[in-house]
Amino acid sequence: MPRKKKLPELPPIPSKRYFPIREASALCGVKDYVLRFWEKEFSQLRPMKRGSQRAYRAKDILIARRIRELLYGDGYRIDAAGEILNKEDREAKAGASAPQLPETSFPGFEGAGTFSQPEIDWEEFDSVVYNLEKIEEFLHN
């Protein structure tokens, strides 16, 4: 059983949409190269990439902090930490399924049935927002 180790407290995550790797590494308490290594080892850690630039979102920072806690604080090996993250991810997806809209029928509309909430691809959404911000930045310069 791994031993618990007290880790230094991390700074709060600012309310920004994206963080460059230098800022992300400072927020996670690790070096840049460690984050790049973790990206290869942990499938949950997937920052957006534009060419060679990485753009970490707040959720990426939280995942990296959890990896740091498992490896450095709890003393797990990389493979065991990956299994724990996979288990937590499965549990979160099972417990946090999107709320469904109530079944609705409209008077006077034949064949009125049920409407379910659409699935949202948040990675694609973040990518679109990122591109729109870059376009806005370009237009204002």
The first five atom37 places (N, CA, C, CB, O) and aatype in JSON, in Angstrom:
{
  "aatype": [12, 14, 1, 11, 11, 11, 10, 14, 6, 10, 14, 14, 9, 14, 15, 11, 1, 18, 13, 14, 9, 1, 6, 0, 15, 0, 10, 4, 7, 19, 11, 3, 18, 19, 10, 1, 13, 17, 6, 11, 6, 13, 15, 5, 10, 1, 14, 12, 11, 1, 7, 15, 5, 1, 0, 18, 1, 0, 11, 3, 9, 10, 9, 0, 1, 1, 9, 1, 6, 10, 10, 18, 7, 3, 7, 18, 1, 9, 3, 0, 0, 7, 6, 9, 10, 2, 11, 6, 3, 1, 6, 0, 11, 0, 7, 0, 15, 0, 14, 5, 10, 14, 6, 16, 15, 13, 14, 7, 13, 6, 7, 0, 7, 16, 13, 15, 5, 14, 6, 9, 3, 17, 6, 6, 13, 3, 15, 19, 19, 18, 2, 10, 6, 11, 9, 6, 6, 13, 10, 8, 2],
  "atom_mask": [
    [1, 1, 1, 1, 1],
    [1, 1, 1, 1, 1],
    [1, 1, 1, 1, 1],
    [1, 1, 1, 1, 1],
    [1, 1, 1, 1, 1],
    [1, 1, 1, 1, 1],
    [1, 1, 1, 1, 1],
    [1, 1, 1, 1, 1],
    [1, 1, 1, 1, 1],
    [1, 1, 1, 1, 1],
    [1, 1, 1, 1, 1],
    [1, 1, 1, 1, 1],
    [1, 1, 1, 1, 1],
    [1, 1, 1, 1, 1],
    [1, 1, 1, 1, 1],
    [1, 1, 1, 1, 1],
    [1, 1, 1, 1, 1],
    [1, 1, 1, 1, 1],
    [1, 1, 1, 1, 1],
    [1, 1, 1, 1, 1],
    [1, 1, 1, 1, 1],
    [1, 1, 1, 1, 1],
    [1, 1, 1, 1, 1],
    [1, 1, 1, 1, 1],
    [1, 1, 1, 1, 1],
    [1, 1, 1, 1, 1],
    [1, 1, 1, 1, 1],
    [1, 1, 1, 1, 1],
    [1, 1, 1, 0, 1],
    [1, 1, 1, 1, 1],
    [1, 1, 1, 1, 1],
    [1, 1, 1, 1, 1],
    [1, 1, 1, 1, 1],
    [1, 1, 1, 1, 1],
    [1, 1, 1, 1, 1],
    [1, 1, 1, 1, 1],
    [1, 1, 1, 1, 1],
    [1, 1, 1, 1, 1],
    [1, 1, 1, 1, 1],
    [1, 1, 1, 1, 1],
    [1, 1, 1, 1, 1],
    [1, 1, 1, 1, 1],
    [1, 1, 1, 1, 1],
    [1, 1, 1, 1, 1],
    [1, 1, 1, 1, 1],
    [1, 1, 1, 1, 1],
    [1, 1, 1, 1, 1],
    [1, 1, 1, 1, 1],
    [1, 1, 1, 1, 1],
    [1, 1, 1, 1, 1],
    [1, 1, 1, 0, 1],
    [1, 1, 1, 1, 1],
    [1, 1, 1, 1, 1],
    [1, 1, 1, 1, 1],
    [1, 1, 1, 1, 1],
    [1, 1, 1, 1, 1],
    [1, 1, 1, 1, 1],
    [1, 1, 1, 1, 1],
    [1, 1, 1, 1, 1],
    [1, 1, 1, 1, 1],
    [1, 1, 1, 1, 1],
    [1, 1, 1, 1, 1],
    [1, 1, 1, 1, 1],
    [1, 1, 1, 1, 1],
    [1, 1, 1, 1, 1],
    [1, 1, 1, 1, 1],
    [1, 1, 1, 1, 1],
    [1, 1, 1, 1, 1],
    [1, 1, 1, 1, 1],
    [1, 1, 1, 1, 1],
    [1, 1, 1, 1, 1],
    [1, 1, 1, 1, 1],
    [1, 1, 1, 0, 1],
    [1, 1, 1, 1, 1],
    [1, 1, 1, 0, 1],
    [1, 1, 1, 1, 1],
    [1, 1, 1, 1, 1],
    [1, 1, 1, 1, 1],
    [1, 1, 1, 1, 1],
    [1, 1, 1, 1, 1],
    [1, 1, 1, 1, 1],
    [1, 1, 1, 0, 1],
    [1, 1, 1, 1, 1],
    [1, 1, 1, 1, 1],
    [1, 1, 1, 1, 1],
    [1, 1, 1, 1, 1],
    [1, 1, 1, 1, 1],
    [1, 1, 1, 1, 1],
    [1, 1, 1, 1, 1],
    [1, 1, 1, 1, 1],
    [1, 1, 1, 1, 1],
    [1, 1, 1, 1, 1],
    [1, 1, 1, 1, 1],
    [1, 1, 1, 1, 1],
    [1, 1, 1, 0, 1],
    [1, 1, 1, 1, 1],
    [1, 1, 1, 1, 1],
    [1, 1, 1, 1, 1],
    [1, 1, 1, 1, 1],
    [1, 1, 1, 1, 1],
    [1, 1, 1, 1, 1],
    [1, 1, 1, 1, 1],
    [1, 1, 1, 1, 1],
    [1, 1, 1, 1, 1],
    [1, 1, 1, 1, 1],
    [1, 1, 1, 1, 1],
    [1, 1, 1, 1, 1],
    [1, 1, 1, 0, 1],
    [1, 1, 1, 1, 1],
    [1, 1, 1, 1, 1],
    [1, 1, 1, 0, 1],
    [1, 1, 1, 1, 1],
    [1, 1, 1, 0, 1],
    [1, 1, 1, 1, 1],
    [1, 1, 1, 1, 1],
    [1, 1, 1, 1, 1],
    [1, 1, 1, 1, 1],
    [1, 1, 1, 1, 1],
    [1, 1, 1, 1, 1],
    [1, 1, 1, 1, 1],
    [1, 1, 1, 1, 1],
    [1, 1, 1, 1, 1],
    [1, 1, 1, 1, 1],
    [1, 1, 1, 1, 1],
    [1, 1, 1, 1, 1],
    [1, 1, 1, 1, 1],
    [1, 1, 1, 1, 1],
    [1, 1, 1, 1, 1],
    [1, 1, 1, 1, 1],
    [1, 1, 1, 1, 1],
    [1, 1, 1, 1, 1],
    [1, 1, 1, 1, 1],
    [1, 1, 1, 1, 1],
    [1, 1, 1, 1, 1],
    [1, 1, 1, 1, 1],
    [1, 1, 1, 1, 1],
    [1, 1, 1, 1, 1],
    [1, 1, 1, 1, 1],
    [1, 1, 1, 1, 1],
    [1, 1, 1, 1, 1],
    [1, 1, 1, 1, 1]
  ],
  "atom_positions": [
    [[0.85, -1.19, 0.0], [0.0, 0.0, 0.0], [0.89, 1.24, 0.0], [-0.96, 0.01, 1.23], [1.8, 1.35, 0.82]],
    [[0.63, 2.18, -0.91], [1.44, 3.4, -0.97], [1.29, 4.24, 0.29], [1.05, 4.23, -2.2], [0.27, 4.2, 0.98]],
    [[2.33, 5.01, 0.57], [2.3, 5.9, 1.73], [1.83, 7.29, 1.32], [3.68, 5.98, 2.39], [2.16, 7.77, 0.24]],
    [[1.06, 7.92, 2.2], [0.62, 9.3, 1.97], [1.74, 10.26, 2.31], [-0.64, 9.63, 2.81], [2.45, 10.09, 3.3]],
    [[1.9, 11.28, 1.45], [2.9, 12.3, 1.67], [2.22, 13.66, 1.55], [4.08, 12.16, 0.65], [1.43, 13.87, 0.63]],
    [[2.51, 14.56, 2.45], [1.92, 15.9, 2.43], [2.59, 16.71, 1.32], [2.08, 16.61, 3.81], [3.8, 16.93, 1.35]],
    [[1.79, 17.15, 0.35], [2.31, 17.95, -0.76], [2.09, 19.43, -0.49], [1.63, 17.54, -2.09], [1.14, 19.8, 0.21]],
    [[2.95, 20.28, -1.03], [2.73, 21.73, -0.88], [1.4, 22.13, -1.52], [3.9, 22.53, -1.51], [0.98, 21.56, -2.53]],
    [[0.75, 23.12, -0.91], [-0.53, 23.59, -1.44], [-0.31, 24.3, -2.78], [-1.22, 24.55, -0.43], [0.68, 25.01, -2.98]],
    [[-1.26, 24.08, -3.69], [-1.17, 24.67, -5.03], [-1.97, 25.96, -5.1], [-1.68, 23.68, -6.1], [-2.92, 26.15, -4.35]],
    [[-1.57, 26.86, -6.0], [-2.32, 28.13, -6.14], [-3.69, 27.88, -6.75], [-1.52, 29.14, -7.0], [-3.89, 26.88, -7.44]],
    [[-4.63, 28.78, -6.51], [-5.95, 28.62, -7.14], [-5.85, 28.77, -8.65], [-6.95, 29.65, -6.57], [-4.97, 29.46, -9.16]],
    [[-6.77, 28.12, -9.37], [-6.78, 28.19, -10.83], [-7.52, 29.47, -11.24], [-7.45, 26.92, -11.45], [-8.7, 29.63, -10.91]],
    [[-6.85, 30.37, -11.96], [-7.52, 31.61, -12.4], [-8.68, 31.29, -13.35], [-6.51, 32.55, -13.11], [-8.72, 30.23, -13.97]],
    [[-9.59, 32.21, -13.45], [-10.75, 31.99, -14.34], [-10.41, 32.43, -15.75], [-12.01, 32.75, -13.82], [-10.87, 33.47, -16.22]],
    [[-9.6, 31.63, -16.41], [-9.23, 31.83, -17.8], [-9.68, 30.61, -18.58], [-7.69, 32.08, -17.97], [-9.88, 29.54, -18.0]],
    [[-9.83, 30.77, -19.87], [-10.25, 29.64, -20.69], [-9.08, 28.71, -21.01], [-10.89, 30.14, -21.99], [-9.25, 27.49, -20.99]],
    [[-7.9, 29.27, -21.3], [-6.75, 28.47, -21.69], [-5.5, 28.94, -20.97], [-6.54, 28.54, -23.21], [-5.36, 30.11, -20.63]],
    [[-4.59, 27.99, -20.74], [-3.33, 28.28, -20.09], [-2.19, 27.7, -20.94], [-3.31, 27.69, -18.64], [-2.28, 26.56, -21.38]],
    [[-1.13, 28.47, -21.17], [0.04, 27.89, -21.85], [0.71, 26.9, -20.91], [1.04, 29.01, -22.29], [0.44, 26.9, -19.71]],
    [[1.58, 26.05, -21.45], [2.17, 24.98, -20.64], [2.96, 25.52, -19.45], [3.07, 24.13, -21.51], [2.96, 24.9, -18.39]],
    [[3.62, 26.65, -19.6], [4.38, 27.21, -18.47], [3.47, 27.55, -17.3], [5.15, 28.48, -18.91], [3.77, 27.24, -16.15]],
    [[2.36, 28.17, -17.61], [1.41, 28.54, -16.56], [0.74, 27.29, -15.98], [0.35, 29.51, -17.12], [0.54, 27.19, -14.77]],
    [[0.41, 26.34, -16.84], [-0.22, 25.1, -16.39], [0.72, 24.33, -15.46], [-0.61, 24.22, -17.6], [0.29, 23.81, -14.43]],
    [[1.99, 24.27, -15.82], [2.93, 23.54, -14.97], [3.09, 24.21, -13.61], [4.31, 23.43, -15.67], [3.21, 23.53, -12.59]],
    [[3.09, 25.54, -13.58], [3.17, 26.26, -12.31], [1.92, 26.0, -11.46], [3.35, 27.77, -12.55], [2.02, 25.85, -10.24]],
    [[0.75, 25.95, -12.1], [-0.5, 25.7, -11.37], [-0.57, 24.27, -10.84], [-1.68, 25.97, -12.28], [-1.3, 23.99, -9.89]],
    [[0.19, 23.35, -11.46], [0.17, 21.94, -11.05], [1.35, 21.58, -10.15], [0.18, 21.04, -12.27], [1.38, 20.49, -9.58]],
    [[2.31, 22.48, -10.02], [3.46, 22.22, -9.16], [4.45, 21.23, -9.75], [0.0, 0.0, 0.0], [5.15, 20.54, -9.01]],
    [[4.52, 21.16, -11.07], [5.48, 20.28, -11.75], [6.15, 21.05, -12.9], [4.77, 18.99, -12.29], [5.73, 22.15, -13.25]],
    [[7.2, 20.46, -13.45], [7.9, 21.08, -14.58], [7.14, 20.83, -15.89], [9.33, 20.53, -14.68], [6.31, 19.93, -15.97]],
    [[7.45, 21.64, -16.9], [6.81, 21.51, -18.22], [6.95, 20.1, -18.78], [7.4, 22.52, -19.19], [5.99, 19.51, -19.28]],
    [[8.17, 19.56, -18.71], [8.43, 18.25, -19.31], [7.64, 17.14, -18.62], [9.91, 17.94, -19.27], [7.33, 16.11, -19.23]],
    [[7.31, 17.34, -17.34], [6.51, 16.35, -16.61], [5.1, 16.32, -17.19], [6.47, 16.67, -15.09], [4.54, 15.24, -17.4]],
    [[4.51, 17.49, -17.44], [3.18, 17.53, -18.05], [3.18, 16.87, -19.42], [2.68, 18.99, -18.17], [2.27, 16.12, -19.76]],
    [[4.21, 17.15, -20.21], [4.29, 16.52, -21.54], [4.41, 15.0, -21.42], [5.48, 17.08, -22.33], [3.83, 14.28, -22.22]],
    [[5.16, 14.52, -20.44], [5.28, 13.08, -20.21], [3.94, 12.49, -19.78], [6.36, 12.78, -19.15], [3.53, 11.44, -20.27]],
    [[3.26, 13.17, -18.86], [1.97, 12.68, -18.39], [0.95, 12.6, -19.52], [1.43, 13.58, -17.27], [0.09, 11.72, -19.52]],
    [[1.03, 13.5, -20.49], [0.12, 13.44, -21.63], [0.25, 12.11, -22.36], [0.39, 14.6, -22.6], [-0.73, 11.58, -22.87]],
    [[1.47, 11.58, -22.42], [1.71, 10.3, -23.09], [1.24, 9.12, -22.24], [3.19, 10.14, -23.41], [0.8, 8.1, -22.77]],
    [[1.32, 9.27, -20.93], [1.02, 8.16, -20.02], [-0.44, 8.08, -19.59], [1.88, 8.28, -18.8], [-0.94, 6.99, -19.3]],
    [[-1.14, 9.21, -19.56], [-2.52, 9.25, -19.06], [-3.45, 9.76, -20.15], [-2.62, 10.16, -17.79], [-3.34, 10.9, -20.59]],
    [[-4.36, 8.9, -20.59], [-5.26, 9.26, -21.68], [-6.24, 10.38, -21.3], [-6.04, 8.03, -22.13], [-6.79, 11.05, -22.17]],
    [[-6.45, 10.57, -20.0], [-7.38, 11.61, -19.55], [-6.82, 13.02, -19.75], [-7.73, 11.41, -18.09], [-7.57, 13.98, -19.87]],
    [[-5.51, 13.14, -19.78], [-4.87, 14.45, -19.89], [-4.61, 14.75, -21.37], [-3.53, 14.49, -19.08], [-3.64, 14.28, -21.95]],
    [[-5.5, 15.54, -21.96], [-5.42, 15.86, -23.39], [-5.66, 17.35, -23.61], [-6.44, 15.02, -24.19], [-6.78, 17.75, -23.93]],
    [[-4.6, 18.17, -23.46], [-4.79, 19.6, -23.75], [-4.97, 19.79, -25.25], [-3.58, 20.43, -23.23], [-4.57, 18.95, -26.06]],
    [[-5.57, 20.91, -25.61], [-5.73, 21.22, -27.02], [-4.36, 21.59, -27.58], [-6.76, 22.38, -27.24], [-3.52, 22.16, -26.88]],
    [[-4.15, 21.28, -28.83], [-2.87, 21.61, -29.46], [-3.13, 22.38, -30.74], [-2.04, 20.34, -29.76], [-3.98, 22.01, -31.55]],
    [[-2.39, 23.44, -30.92], [-2.42, 24.24, -32.14], [-0.99, 24.3, -32.63], [-3.03, 25.68, -31.9], [-0.19, 25.1, -32.15]],
    [[-0.68, 23.45, -33.58], [0.71, 23.34, -34.01], [1.51, 22.7, -32.9], [0.0, 0.0, 0.0], [1.2, 21.59, -32.46]],
    [[2.53, 23.39, -32.43], [3.34, 22.86, -31.33], [2.93, 23.45, -29.98], [4.81, 23.14, -31.59], [3.48, 23.08, -28.95]],
    [[1.97, 24.36, -29.98], [1.51, 25.01, -28.76], [0.42, 24.2, -28.07], [1.01, 26.43, -29.06], [-0.5, 23.7, -28.72]],
    [[0.54, 24.08, -26.76], [-0.5, 23.4, -25.99], [-1.36, 24.44, -25.29], [0.13, 22.42, -24.96], [-0.85, 25.46, -24.82]],
    [[-2.65, 24.19, -25.23], [-3.58, 25.07, -24.53], [-4.32, 24.23, -23.5], [-4.58, 25.78, -25.52], [-5.21, 23.45, -23.85]],
    [[-3.95, 24.38, -22.24], [-4.58, 23.63, -21.15], [-5.84, 24.34, -20.7], [-3.59, 23.44, -19.97], [-5.85, 25.56, -20.54]],
    [[-6.89, 23.58, -20.49], [-8.12, 24.11, -19.93], [-8.13, 23.85, -18.43], [-9.37, 23.48, -20.62], [-7.29, 23.11, -17.92]],
    [[-9.06, 24.45, -17.72], [-9.14, 24.25, -16.27], [-9.3, 22.77, -15.94], [-10.3, 25.06, -15.66], [-8.73, 22.28, -14.96]],
    [[-10.08, 22.04, -16.76], [-10.27, 20.61, -16.48], [-8.97, 19.84, -16.66], [-11.36, 20.01, -17.39], [-8.73, 18.86, -15.95]],
    [[-8.11, 20.26, -17.59], [-6.8, 19.63, -17.76], [-5.92, 19.88, -16.54], [-6.11, 20.16, -19.03], [-5.18, 19.0, -16.1]],
    [[-6.0, 21.08, -16.0], [-5.24, 21.43, -14.81], [-5.69, 20.55, -13.64], [-5.4, 22.94, -14.45], [-4.86, 20.04, -12.88]],
    [[-7.0, 20.38, -13.49], [-7.52, 19.54, -12.41], [-7.08, 18.09, -12.56], [-9.06, 19.62, -12.37], [-6.75, 17.43, -11.57]],
    [[-7.08, 17.59, -13.78], [-6.63, 16.21, -14.02], [-5.15, 16.08, -13.67], [-6.88, 15.8, -15.49], [-4.75, 15.12, -13.02]],
    [[-4.34, 17.04, -14.11], [-2.9, 17.0, -13.81], [-2.66, 17.09, -12.31], [-2.17, 18.15, -14.54], [-1.76, 16.42, -11.79]],
    [[-3.44, 17.89, -11.62], [-3.31, 17.98, -10.16], [-3.66, 16.65, -9.5], [-4.21, 19.11, -9.61], [-3.03, 16.24, -8.53]],
    [[-4.68, 15.98, -10.04], [-5.06, 14.68, -9.49], [-3.95, 13.65, -9.74], [-6.4, 14.19, -10.12], [-3.65, 12.84, -8.87]],
    [[-3.35, 13.69, -10.92], [-2.23, 12.8, -11.23], [-1.08, 13.06, -10.25], [-1.75, 12.99, -12.71], [-0.48, 12.13, -9.72]],
    [[-0.77, 14.33, -10.03], [0.29, 14.71, -9.09], [0.0, 14.16, -7.7], [0.45, 16.24, -9.03], [0.88, 13.63, -7.03]],
    [[-1.25, 14.29, -7.28], [-1.65, 13.8, -5.95], [-1.47, 12.28, -5.86], [-3.12, 14.17, -5.66], [-0.96, 11.77, -4.86]],
    [[-1.89, 11.57, -6.91], [-1.78, 10.1, -6.9], [-0.32, 9.66, -6.91], [-2.52, 9.5, -8.1], [0.05, 8.73, -6.19]],
    [[0.51, 10.3, -7.73], [1.91, 9.88, -7.86], [2.77, 10.35, -6.7], [2.48, 10.39, -9.16], [3.47, 9.56, -6.07]],
    [[2.73, 11.64, -6.42], [3.64, 12.21, -5.44], [3.08, 12.18, -4.01], [3.98, 13.63, -5.82], [3.83, 12.02, -3.05]],
    [[1.78, 12.34, -3.88], [1.18, 12.36, -2.55], [0.85, 10.98, -2.02], [0.0, 0.0, 0.0], [1.2, 10.63, -0.89]],
    [[0.17, 10.18, -2.86], [-0.25, 8.85, -2.42], [0.79, 7.77, -2.72], [-1.56, 8.49, -3.09], [0.7, 6.66, -2.19]],
    [[1.77, 8.08, -3.57], [2.85, 7.15, -3.83], [2.52, 6.03, -4.81], [0.0, 0.0, 0.0], [3.21, 5.01, -4.83]],
    [[1.49, 6.21, -5.63], [1.16, 5.18, -6.62], [2.14, 5.2, -7.78], [-0.27, 5.37, -7.13], [2.73, 6.24, -8.09]],
    [[2.29, 4.05, -8.41], [3.07, 3.98, -9.64], [2.19, 4.48, -10.79], [3.58, 2.51, -9.91], [0.97, 4.6, -10.64]],
    [[2.8, 4.79, -11.92], [2.08, 5.36, -13.06], [0.94, 4.46, -13.52], [3.03, 5.62, -14.23], [-0.17, 4.94, -13.77]],
    [[1.19, 3.15, -13.63], [0.13, 2.25, -14.1], [-1.03, 2.17, -13.12], [0.69, 0.85, -14.33], [-2.19, 2.14, -13.54]],
    [[-0.74, 2.15, -11.83], [-1.81, 2.11, -10.82], [-2.59, 3.42, -10.8], [-1.21, 1.83, -9.42], [-3.81, 3.42, -10.68]],
    [[-1.88, 4.54, -10.93], [-2.55, 5.84, -10.98], [-3.46, 5.92, -12.2], [-1.51, 6.99, -11.01], [-4.56, 6.47, -12.12]],
    [[-3.0, 5.37, -13.34], [-3.84, 5.35, -14.54], [-5.11, 4.55, -14.33], [0.0, 0.0, 0.0], [-6.18, 4.95, -14.8]],
    [[-4.99, 3.43, -13.65], [-6.18, 2.6, -13.36], [-7.16, 3.35, -12.45], [-5.77, 1.26, -12.71], [-8.37, 3.29, -12.65]],
    [[-6.62, 4.04, -11.45], [-7.48, 4.8, -10.54], [-8.2, 5.91, -11.31], [-6.65, 5.41, -9.38], [-9.4, 6.12, -11.13]],
    [[-7.48, 6.62, -12.17], [-8.1, 7.68, -12.97], [-9.18, 7.11, -13.89], [-7.04, 8.42, -13.81], [-10.25, 7.7, -14.03]],
    [[-8.91, 5.97, -14.51], [-9.92, 5.32, -15.37], [-11.17, 4.98, -14.58], [-9.34, 4.05, -16.02], [-12.29, 5.2, -15.04]],
    [[-10.97, 4.43, -13.38], [-12.11, 4.06, -12.53], [-12.91, 5.3, -12.14], [-11.62, 3.31, -11.26], [-14.14, 5.3, -12.2]],
    [[-12.2, 6.37, -11.72], [-12.88, 7.61, -11.34], [-13.63, 8.21, -12.53], [-11.87, 8.63, -10.8], [-14.74, 8.73, -12.37]],
    [[-13.03, 8.12, -13.71], [-13.66, 8.64, -14.93], [-14.95, 7.87, -15.24], [-12.69, 8.55, -16.12], [-15.98, 8.47, -15.56]],
    [[-14.88, 6.54, -15.15], [-16.08, 5.72, -15.4], [-17.18, 6.03, -14.4], [-15.74, 4.22, -15.35], [-18.35, 6.16, -14.77]],
    [[-16.81, 6.15, -13.12], [-17.79, 6.45, -12.08], [-18.42, 7.83, -12.29], [-17.14, 6.38, -10.69], [-19.62, 8.0, -12.1]],
    [[-17.6, 8.8, -12.68], [-18.12, 10.15, -12.91], [-19.09, 10.16, -14.08], [-16.96, 11.14, -13.18], [-20.13, 10.82, -14.03]],
    [[-18.75, 9.42, -15.15], [-19.64, 9.38, -16.31], [-20.94, 8.66, -15.98], [-18.95, 8.71, -17.48], [-22.0, 9.05, -16.48]],
    [[-20.87, 7.63, -15.18], [-22.08, 6.88, -14.82], [-22.98, 7.69, -13.89], [-21.7, 5.54, -14.16], [-24.2, 7.66, -14.01]],
    [[-22.36, 8.41, -12.96], [-23.14, 9.16, -11.98], [-23.58, 10.53, -12.45], [0.0, 0.0, 0.0], [-24.55, 11.07, -11.93]],
    [[-22.89, 11.08, -13.41], [-23.18, 12.45, -13.85], [-23.71, 12.48, -15.26], [-21.93, 13.31, -13.75], [-23.33, 13.34, -16.06]],
    [[-24.59, 11.54, -15.58], [-25.17, 11.57, -16.92], [-26.01, 12.83, -17.06], [-26.02, 10.3, -17.2], [-26.63, 13.28, -16.1]],
    [[-26.04, 13.36, -18.23], [-26.74, 14.63, -18.48], [-28.22, 14.48, -18.15], [-26.56, 15.07, -19.94], [-28.84, 13.48, -18.49]],
    [[-28.78, 15.48, -17.49], [-30.21, 15.41, -17.2], [-31.02, 15.43, -18.49], [-30.64, 16.57, -16.28], [-30.69, 16.15, -19.43]],
    [[-32.04, 14.64, -18.52], [-32.87, 14.55, -19.7], [-34.02, 15.55, -19.63], [-33.41, 13.13, -19.87], [-34.56, 15.81, -18.55]],
    [[-34.37, 16.09, -20.76], [-35.53, 16.98, -20.82], [-36.78, 16.13, -20.61], [-35.58, 17.76, -22.17], [-36.81, 14.97, -21.02]],
    [[-37.8, 16.69, -20.0], [-39.03, 15.91, -19.81], [-39.69, 15.61, -21.15], [-40.0, 16.65, -18.88], [-39.55, 16.35, -22.12]],
    [[-40.42, 14.51, -21.15], [-41.16, 14.17, -22.36], [-42.22, 15.25, -22.57], [-41.81, 12.75, -22.27], [-42.88, 15.68, -21.64]],
    [[-42.35, 15.66, -23.81], [-43.25, 16.76, -24.12], [-44.14, 16.38, -25.28], [-42.47, 18.04, -24.42], [-43.68, 15.8, -26.27]],
    [[-45.4, 16.72, -25.17], [-46.28, 16.57, -26.32], [-46.95, 17.92, -26.54], [-47.34, 15.43, -26.1], [-47.28, 18.63, -25.6]],
    [[-47.15, 18.24, -27.79], [-47.73, 19.52, -28.13], [-49.15, 19.3, -28.61], [-46.89, 20.25, -29.2], [-49.37, 18.48, -29.5]],
    [[-50.13, 20.01, -28.04], [-51.52, 19.83, -28.47], [-51.67, 20.2, -29.94], [-52.48, 20.69, -27.6], [-51.1, 21.18, -30.41]],
    [[-52.43, 19.41, -30.65], [-52.69, 19.69, -32.05], [-51.56, 19.23, -32.97], [0.0, 0.0, 0.0], [-51.63, 19.44, -34.18]],
    [[-50.56, 18.61, -32.43], [-49.46, 18.13, -33.25], [-49.47, 16.61, -33.19], [-48.1, 18.7, -32.77], [-49.12, 16.01, -32.17]],
    [[-49.86, 16.01, -34.3], [-49.91, 14.55, -34.33], [-48.5, 14.0, -34.37], [-50.71, 14.05, -35.53], [-47.61, 14.55, -35.0]],
    [[-48.34, 12.93, -33.7], [-47.03, 12.29, -33.69], [-46.08, 12.96, -32.72], [0.0, 0.0, 0.0], [-44.87, 12.74, -32.77]],
    [[-46.64, 13.78, -31.83], [-45.77, 14.42, -30.84], [-45.16, 13.33, -29.99], [-46.56, 15.45, -29.96], [-45.86, 12.48, -29.44]],
    [[-43.88, 13.37, -29.89], [-43.2, 12.3, -29.16], [-42.31, 12.88, -28.09], [0.0, 0.0, 0.0], [-42.61, 13.9, -27.48]],
    [[-41.23, 12.21, -27.89], [-40.31, 12.64, -26.85], [-39.12, 13.32, -27.49], [-39.87, 11.45, -25.98], [-38.74, 13.03, -28.63]],
    [[-38.54, 14.22, -26.74], [-37.36, 14.92, -27.18], [-36.28, 14.67, -26.14], [-37.63, 16.45, -27.38], [-36.48, 14.9, -24.95]],
    [[-35.16, 14.21, -26.59], [-34.08, 13.98, -25.64], [-33.03, 15.07, -25.8], [-33.45, 12.57, -25.83], [-32.9, 15.69, -26.86]],
    [[-32.3, 15.29, -24.74], [-31.26, 16.31, -24.76], [-30.13, 15.85, -25.68], [-30.73, 16.6, -23.33], [-29.69, 14.71, -25.59]],
    [[-29.65, 16.73, -26.55], [-28.57, 16.34, -27.47], [-27.26, 16.13, -26.71], [-28.38, 17.4, -28.57], [-27.02, 16.77, -25.68]],
    [[-26.44, 15.24, -27.22], [-25.11, 15.03, -26.67], [-24.22, 16.18, -27.12], [-24.52, 13.64, -27.12], [-24.26, 16.59, -28.28]],
    [[-23.44, 16.69, -26.21], [-22.55, 17.81, -26.53], [-21.11, 17.3, -26.46], [-22.77, 19.01, -25.55], [-20.69, 16.71, -25.46]],
    [[-20.37, 17.53, -27.52], [-18.95, 17.19, -27.55], [-18.19, 18.41, -27.04], [-18.47, 16.77, -29.01], [-17.94, 19.36, -27.79]],
    [[-17.83, 18.39, -25.75], [-17.23, 19.56, -25.12], [-15.86, 19.86, -25.67], [-17.15, 19.36, -23.63], [-15.45, 21.02, -25.71]],
    [[-15.13, 18.83, -26.11], [-13.81, 19.07, -26.7], [-13.97, 19.88, -27.99], [-13.07, 17.73, -26.99], [-13.23, 20.83, -28.23]],
    [[-14.95, 19.49, -28.82], [-15.19, 20.21, -30.06], [-15.67, 21.63, -29.76], [-16.22, 19.46, -30.93], [-15.26, 22.58, -30.43]],
    [[-16.54, 21.76, -28.76], [-17.03, 23.07, -28.35], [-15.88, 23.98, -27.94], [-18.04, 22.93, -27.2], [-15.8, 25.13, -28.37]],
    [[-14.96, 23.45, -27.09], [-13.81, 24.23, -26.67], [-12.93, 24.63, -27.85], [-12.99, 23.45, -25.65], [-12.4, 25.73, -27.9]],
    [[-12.79, 23.72, -28.8], [-11.99, 23.99, -29.99], [-12.62, 25.13, -30.81], [-11.86, 22.72, -30.86], [-11.91, 26.01, -31.29]],
    [[-13.93, 25.11, -30.97], [-14.62, 26.16, -31.71], [-14.46, 27.5, -31.0], [-16.12, 25.81, -31.88], [-14.18, 28.51, -31.64]],
    [[-14.64, 27.51, -29.68], [-14.5, 28.75, -28.91], [-13.07, 29.27, -29.04], [-14.86, 28.52, -27.42], [-12.86, 30.47, -29.22]],
    [[-12.1, 28.39, -28.95], [-10.69, 28.77, -29.08], [-10.45, 29.43, -30.45], [-9.77, 27.54, -28.91], [-9.81, 30.48, -30.53]],
    [[-10.97, 28.81, -31.51], [-10.8, 29.36, -32.86], [-11.5, 30.71, -33.0], [-11.34, 28.39, -33.9], [-10.96, 31.63, -33.63]],
    [[-12.68, 30.84, -32.42], [-13.39, 32.12, -32.48], [-12.61, 33.21, -31.74], [-14.8, 31.98, -31.87], [-12.55, 34.36, -32.19]],
    [[-12.02, 32.86, -30.61], [-11.22, 33.85, -29.88], [-10.01, 34.28, -30.68], [-10.78, 33.28, -28.52], [-9.64, 35.45, -30.67]],
    [[-9.38, 33.34, -31.38], [-8.23, 33.68, -32.22], [-8.65, 34.59, -33.38], [-7.56, 32.39, -32.77], [-7.93, 35.53, -33.73]],
    [[-9.81, 34.32, -33.97], [-10.33, 35.16, -35.05], [-10.62, 36.57, -34.54], [-11.6, 34.54, -35.67], [-10.28, 37.57, -35.18]],
    [[-11.26, 36.63, -33.37], [-11.56, 37.93, -32.77], [-10.27, 38.7, -32.49], [-12.37, 37.76, -31.47], [-10.18, 39.9, -32.76]],
    [[-9.27, 38.02, -31.94], [-7.97, 38.63, -31.67], [-7.34, 39.15, -32.96], [-7.04, 37.62, -30.99], [-6.79, 40.25, -32.98]],
    [[-7.41, 38.38, -34.03], [-6.86, 38.77, -35.31], [-7.58, 40.0, -35.86], [-6.96, 37.61, -36.31], [-6.94, 40.91, -36.38]],
    [[-8.9, 40.03, -35.75], [-9.68, 41.14, -36.29], [-9.45, 42.44, -35.51], [-11.15, 40.79, -36.28], [-9.57, 43.53, -36.08]],
    [[-9.13, 42.33, -34.24], [-8.92, 43.52, -33.42], [-7.5, 44.05, -33.51], [-9.26, 43.23, -31.99], [-7.2, 45.12, -32.99]],
    [[-6.63, 43.31, -34.15], [-5.23, 43.78, -34.28], [-4.96, 44.41, -35.61], [-4.26, 42.62, -34.08], [-3.84, 44.85, -35.88]]
  ]
}
